[in-house]
Amino acid sequence: MSFICIKVHCVWATKYREPLLQDPSLRKALFIHIYKNAHEKGIYLDTIGGWIDHVHCLISLRATQSIAQVMQQLKGESAHWYNSLSRGLNQFARGLNPGIEGPKELKWQTEYFAQSVGNDRLEIVRRYIRNQESHHEHRGKGWEDWELMNLSD
């Protein structure tokens, strides 16, 4: 049996970086769902977090998994789950008031960021992922690309 230890920090964003995950409870529900779904599919998801327009995950790849395959599974199923939930919320909202709209349909960008993480950087990346909300509350848009590059230094 092969022993593989490849940790990968992955980030993906909503299409056009639309801030569709603004509701903290809906965002948390999505992250919990992604975590549980990953477990059911045999994907080891170590840490998950994110902000109103993107998701960060620290995953451990198995010998039979590729990053592309894992990203397709996590992104595809999570959008399907979110959109099923939002359709129900939209129907409920329109029942209360026909002028109210619930959440918009979630679509992920095709692209994603993925970078291997060495054992000496694991705790730094975990902390970075867990603290996404506080990172974004105190920083403007555009800083994150620079910050992601510096996580590997």
C-alpha positions as CSV (number, residue, x, y, z in Angstrom):
1,M,0.0,0.0,0.0
2,S,1.3,3.4,-1.0
3,F,1.7,6.2,1.6
4,I,0.9,9.6,0.2
5,C,1.1,12.8,2.2
6,I,0.2,15.7,-0.1
7,K,-1.6,18.7,1.6
8,V,-3.1,21.2,-0.8
9,H,-4.5,24.7,0.0
10,C,-7.3,25.3,-2.5
11,V,-9.3,28.4,-3.2
12,W,-12.2,28.9,-5.5
13,A,-14.5,31.9,-6.1
14,T,-18.1,32.7,-7.1
15,K,-18.5,33.5,-10.8
16,Y,-17.6,37.2,-11.4
17,R,-16.7,37.3,-7.7
18,E,-20.3,38.0,-6.9
19,P,-20.8,38.3,-3.1
20,L,-23.4,35.6,-2.9
21,L,-22.3,34.3,0.5
22,Q,-23.0,37.4,2.5
23,D,-25.3,35.8,5.0
24,P,-23.0,34.4,7.7
25,S,-25.4,31.5,8.6
26,L,-25.9,30.5,5.0
27,R,-22.1,30.7,4.5
28,K,-21.5,28.5,7.6
29,A,-24.1,26.0,6.4
30,L,-22.4,25.8,3.0
31,F,-19.0,25.2,4.6
32,I,-20.5,22.5,6.9
33,H,-22.1,20.9,3.9
34,I,-18.9,20.9,1.9
35,Y,-17.0,19.4,4.8
36,K,-19.6,16.6,5.2
37,N,-19.9,15.9,1.5
38,A,-16.1,15.7,1.2
39,H,-16.0,13.1,4.0
40,E,-18.7,11.1,2.2
41,K,-16.7,11.1,-1.0
42,G,-13.5,10.0,0.6
43,I,-11.9,13.5,0.4
44,Y,-10.0,14.4,3.6
45,L,-10.8,18.1,4.2
46,D,-8.7,19.3,7.0
47,T,-9.9,22.9,7.3
48,I,-12.5,25.1,5.5
49,G,-13.3,28.8,5.6
50,G,-13.9,31.7,3.3
51,W,-15.7,34.9,2.7
52,I,-18.6,36.4,0.8
53,D,-17.2,35.4,-2.6
54,H,-14.8,32.5,-2.2
55,V,-13.9,29.3,-0.3
56,H,-10.6,28.1,1.1
57,C,-9.9,24.5,1.9
58,L,-6.9,22.5,3.1
59,I,-7.2,19.0,1.8
60,S,-5.0,15.9,1.9
61,L,-4.9,14.0,-1.4
62,R,-5.1,10.3,-1.6
63,A,-3.0,8.3,-4.1
64,T,-6.0,7.9,-6.4
65,Q,-7.1,11.5,-6.3
66,S,-6.1,14.5,-8.4
67,I,-6.6,18.1,-7.5
68,A,-8.8,18.6,-10.6
69,Q,-11.1,15.7,-9.6
70,V,-11.4,16.9,-6.0
71,M,-12.2,20.5,-7.1
72,Q,-14.8,19.3,-9.5
73,Q,-16.5,17.2,-6.8
74,L,-16.4,19.9,-4.2
75,K,-17.5,22.8,-6.4
76,G,-20.1,20.9,-8.4
77,E,-21.9,19.3,-5.5
78,S,-21.8,22.4,-3.3
79,A,-23.3,24.6,-6.0
80,H,-26.1,22.0,-6.6
81,W,-26.8,21.8,-2.8
82,Y,-26.8,25.6,-2.4
83,N,-29.1,26.1,-5.4
84,S,-31.5,23.5,-4.2
85,L,-31.6,25.3,-0.8
86,S,-31.9,28.8,-2.3
87,R,-34.9,27.6,-4.6
88,G,-36.7,26.6,-1.4
89,L,-35.9,29.9,0.3
90,N,-37.0,31.8,-2.8
91,Q,-40.4,30.0,-2.8
92,F,-40.8,30.7,0.9
93,A,-39.9,34.4,0.5
94,R,-42.3,34.9,-2.4
95,G,-45.0,33.2,-0.4
96,L,-44.6,35.8,2.3
97,N,-44.2,38.8,-0.1
98,P,-44.2,38.4,-3.9
99,G,-41.7,41.3,-4.1
100,I,-39.0,39.6,-2.0
101,E,-36.3,37.7,-3.6
102,G,-34.2,35.1,-1.9
103,P,-30.6,34.1,-2.6
104,K,-29.3,34.2,-6.2
105,E,-28.1,31.0,-8.0
106,L,-24.6,30.1,-7.1
107,K,-22.1,29.4,-9.8
108,W,-18.4,28.9,-9.2
109,Q,-15.6,30.2,-11.5
110,T,-14.1,27.5,-13.6
111,E,-10.6,28.3,-12.3
112,Y,-9.2,27.7,-8.8
113,F,-6.0,28.2,-6.9
114,A,-4.1,25.2,-5.5
115,Q,-0.8,25.1,-3.8
116,S,1.0,22.3,-1.9
117,V,1.7,23.0,1.8
118,G,4.7,21.6,3.6
119,N,4.4,20.3,7.2
120,D,6.2,23.3,8.5
121,R,3.5,25.6,7.1
122,L,0.4,23.6,8.0
123,E,-0.5,25.6,11.1
124,I,0.0,28.9,9.3
125,V,-2.3,27.9,6.5
126,R,-4.9,26.4,8.9
127,R,-5.0,29.7,10.9
128,Y,-5.2,31.7,7.7
129,I,-8.2,29.7,6.4
130,R,-10.0,29.7,9.8
131,N,-9.6,33.5,10.1
132,Q,-10.9,34.5,6.7
133,E,-13.7,36.6,8.1
134,S,-11.5,38.7,10.3
135,H,-8.9,39.0,7.4
136,H,-11.5,40.4,5.1
137,E,-13.2,42.7,7.6
138,H,-10.0,44.6,8.0
139,R,-8.6,44.6,4.5
140,G,-9.8,45.8,1.1
141,K,-10.3,43.9,-2.1
142,G,-7.2,42.9,-4.0
143,W,-4.8,42.2,-1.2
144,E,-5.5,38.5,-1.1
145,D,-3.7,37.5,-4.4
146,W,-0.5,39.0,-2.9
147,E,-1.1,37.3,0.5
148,L,-1.7,33.9,-1.1
149,M,1.7,34.1,-2.8
150,N,3.4,34.9,0.5
151,L,2.0,31.9,2.3
152,S,4.5,29.8,0.6
153,D,7.5,31.9,1.6
